[in-house]
Amino acid sequence: MREAAFVKQNKNKWLKFEQELHNKKTIAPGIISALYLEVTDDLSYAKTFYPGSNTAAYLNGLAAAAHQKIYTNKKEPGNAFWNFYSRDFPLMFYRFQKQLLLSFVIFSVFILVGVFSASSDGSFVRAILGDAYINMTLENIANKDPMAVYKQMGELDMFLGITINNIRVALMAYTLGILAGIGTAYVLMQNAIMLGAFQYFFYENGMLWDSARTIWIHGTIEISVIIIAGCAGLVVGKSILFPQTYTRLASFVRGVKNGLKIVISTIPFFIIAGFLEGFVTRQTGMPDWQAILIICLSLFSILFYYVFYPIYLNKKPIQNGEPPVH
């Protein structure tokens, strides 16, 4: 694209951004950050295709002013945690809805692979879940307590062990994104096939409902957040494969930072899932309506925070009736 055409295409956006920066009213850091990302994208493009030009110099100054504005408006340290989870992260995560959907599709496809494989080969479930677990569960089913496995360990020990293990899986899904996303897809595949085989095993033994209403008490959040961690890994993978206007290294660094933010956002949910598995799932005698209520509330919380709330924040007018820039 010729420089004149590039300027003409983006001039109004830059002037609008400049006006926002000089506005005397305090602008939320999250909003400035969203605008800043747009301008730095244009700056990278200008440096690549119009090095040393007036356009590159202008955008460099605009980006520097935005950076200064971010730190001028920065909240007190005591509010950093709340600001990250309530506004900064959801605003950022809106840009990664496609990667979230792709992670969900990969996971769903391999659940079906697990179900199909288990239904086609009687030895598949034992190969995936292990003879010890299968034999123990068959014994529990014979004793009319198919979910007794959740009662064998102390509540606190199970809570801590499960939470740490889930965070480990999430970090693995994220870090293996460095293999162009293939490593992340592998982690998703492993967990999805295991889940599909697990559920088919209980279906085959006439215990599908009993297992589902029990394990999904904690599994709704646990599985959802593994998918979200998969999204983080795919963000890293995309940054390597498709650097766009950035250099590949700059794109990779940006992808790693964004992916890490996604993983950090999941930690409270993993703690909740660990608490549910350690203290609530073992209550296998609770009425169905209570289990269904917990499952529905868990699903709603995930969908709200990772899908609906980011959309709401990015569509919400910020000043003078203007929507935020994406």
C-alpha angles and dihedrals in degrees: 000000000000116000093242091053091047091052093046092050095051105026097100092049092051093048090049091050091048090052090052091051093053093046108117092218115096111254121207111257091233091059093046089048091055090050091045092057090056094051095045089053089055091044092054090049092049093048090051099047104021105032114180093011127136088246092058091046092050093049091046090056091046092051091048091052090050091050090052091048091053092056093041090056094040113135125237114282091250090066097046094095094049093043092052095052099034101045122348097058098042090049090052096041092059087079092060102054091113092056089048090053092047091051089051092049092049091050093046093049092052092047086060089047089054092049093047093047092049092049092048100045122039092202095052096085092052090048091053102037100028132244093263094057094044094049092047092049093048088053090050090050090052088051089052093245104097094168095051089118088079091059099053098083129054116265097245095042091051092046093053095040095048094044093051092046093049092050088050091054091048092051090049092052089050100044094045087061083086086079089073090274094298093107090052091051088052093054090048090048093052094051095041095050090048091051093048092049091045094053093044090053091058091043090054090052094048093252103106096120094042091052096042097049088049107041096039089061086080098010096068092069095030095055093038092054092048086056089050090050086051087055088056091054092048090052088057091046093050091050088059098043099039112030092164110189093350128086110259092251094049090047091050093051090049091049093049091052094048092046091051090053089053091051092047089053090059097056096087090049092051089052090052091048091049091050091050092049094045100043110016111031090061088064091088092161095065116120117268092244092060092050091047091049092053091047093049093047090049093051092047092051091053095046092045097050100039102033117015101034095051089050091049094050093048094048094044114106111246108191136352090003092296121139120229118268117250 
